[in-house]
């Protein structure tokens, strides 16, 4: 059952988080001090925690409720990552580095959208199974 639409959404979400890690810029202030980097333990842990939860969710396709819970936890993890990005980017002073803050903050939002779409598809599958069980 890996061909379901929620699996496609989850794979896209995992690829987005992988792309976030690969293309994550090192954000620096005016003096050259690194404010936020992908090798920082907090950012590294949140990104790979999100990827791990997505892979676990993909592999638990037979248990839809567990998959739904893993996706919810992944959404919370992505919101925490987004909060870290926003907090760190707001601590940078000056308008010259605004362009360097850009896409790194947007990718967790796109991942959250795909996780919500996957949860909707899982809920739809669960409702379909429950309706078939009522007919028996």
ZAKOLMI-419561 format. One line per 5 residues: number of its first residue (from 1); for each residue y negated, x negated, z negated of C-alpha. Coordinates in nm, 3 decimals. Layout:
NUM) Y X Z; ... .
% end
This chain:
1) 0.000 0.000 0.000; -0.235 -0.290 0.056; -0.374 -0.121 0.367; -0.580 0.134 0.174; -0.957 0.142 0.212 .
6) -1.020 0.039 -0.150; -0.831 -0.283 -0.085; -1.067 -0.359 0.203; -1.366 -0.292 -0.025; -1.221 -0.517 -0.294 .
11) -1.153 -0.799 -0.047; -1.512 -0.775 0.079; -1.636 -0.787 -0.281; -1.427 -1.099 -0.352; -1.554 -1.266 -0.033 .
16) -1.913 -1.189 -0.130; -1.866 -1.348 -0.471; -1.698 -1.649 -0.309; -1.991 -1.680 -0.070; -2.225 -1.660 -0.367 .
21) -2.056 -1.961 -0.523; -2.045 -2.162 -0.200; -2.403 -2.100 -0.089; -2.567 -2.078 -0.430; -2.888 -2.282 -0.434 .
26) -2.994 -2.502 -0.721; -3.314 -2.340 -0.846; -3.570 -2.594 -0.968; -3.915 -2.570 -1.122; -4.222 -2.760 -1.002 .
31) -4.128 -3.079 -1.188; -3.781 -3.091 -1.034; -3.587 -2.980 -1.342; -3.285 -2.768 -1.247; -3.319 -2.419 -1.396 .
36) -3.006 -2.261 -1.250; -2.712 -2.426 -1.077; -2.368 -2.306 -0.970; -2.196 -2.570 -1.183; -2.351 -2.425 -1.500 .
41) -2.063 -2.293 -1.717; -2.210 -1.944 -1.758; -2.268 -1.888 -1.387; -1.937 -2.052 -1.293; -1.745 -1.839 -1.543 .
46) -1.909 -1.512 -1.438; -1.855 -1.572 -1.066; -1.492 -1.676 -1.098; -1.427 -1.406 -1.358; -1.547 -1.152 -1.105 .
51) -1.328 -1.301 -0.831; -1.027 -1.307 -1.066; -1.077 -0.944 -1.169; -1.101 -0.843 -0.804; -0.778 -1.023 -0.715 .
56) -0.600 -0.871 -1.016; -0.727 -0.530 -0.912; -0.600 -0.578 -0.558; -0.257 -0.680 -0.684; -0.229 -0.382 -0.920 .
61) -0.236 -0.129 -0.638; 0.058 0.070 -0.779; -0.129 0.149 -1.101; -0.444 0.327 -0.994; -0.582 0.383 -1.344 .
66) -0.553 0.012 -1.427; -0.716 -0.073 -1.096; -1.001 0.166 -1.179; -1.051 0.000 -1.522; -1.048 -0.352 -1.372 .
71) -1.313 -0.244 -1.122; -1.529 -0.102 -1.400; -1.501 -0.430 -1.592; -1.588 -0.616 -1.274; -1.898 -0.400 -1.226 .
76) -2.009 -0.481 -1.581; -1.945 -0.852 -1.517; -2.154 -0.838 -1.200; -2.438 -0.667 -1.390; -2.428 -0.946 -1.649 .
81) -2.439 -1.204 -1.367; -2.731 -1.019 -1.212; -2.906 -1.017 -1.549; -2.858 -1.393 -1.582; -3.003 -1.446 -1.234 .
86) -3.303 -1.224 -1.299; -3.373 -1.375 -1.641; -3.352 -1.730 -1.512; -3.561 -1.656 -1.204; -3.830 -1.493 -1.416 .
91) -3.856 -1.806 -1.631; -3.962 -2.005 -1.325; -4.337 -2.022 -1.302; -4.531 -2.039 -0.981; -4.510 -1.861 -0.649 .
96) -4.396 -2.155 -0.439; -4.029 -2.117 -0.532; -4.000 -1.743 -0.466; -3.818 -1.797 -0.138; -3.552 -2.004 -0.315 .
101) -3.475 -1.721 -0.560; -3.379 -1.475 -0.287; -3.025 -1.412 -0.169; -2.847 -1.525 -0.486; -2.983 -1.223 -0.672 .
106) -2.892 -0.984 -0.392; -2.523 -1.072 -0.353; -2.405 -0.932 -0.690; -2.578 -0.604 -0.602; -2.386 -0.585 -0.273 .
111) -2.064 -0.665 -0.460; -2.137 -0.383 -0.707; -2.184 -0.141 -0.417; -1.842 -0.231 -0.273; -1.681 -0.202 -0.616 .
116) -1.828 0.146 -0.659; -1.698 0.244 -0.315; -1.354 0.115 -0.412; -1.363 0.318 -0.734; -1.451 0.630 -0.538 .
121) -1.155 0.572 -0.306; -0.923 0.512 -0.603; -1.045 0.834 -0.766; -0.984 1.022 -0.442; -0.628 0.886 -0.424 .
126) -0.566 0.980 -0.787; -0.693 1.335 -0.727; -0.469 1.365 -0.421; -0.162 1.258 -0.617; -0.245 1.502 -0.897 .
131) -0.286 1.790 -0.651; 0.050 1.713 -0.490; 0.214 1.700 -0.833; 0.076 2.047 -0.912; 0.244 2.191 -0.604 .
136) 0.588 2.072 -0.711 .
% end
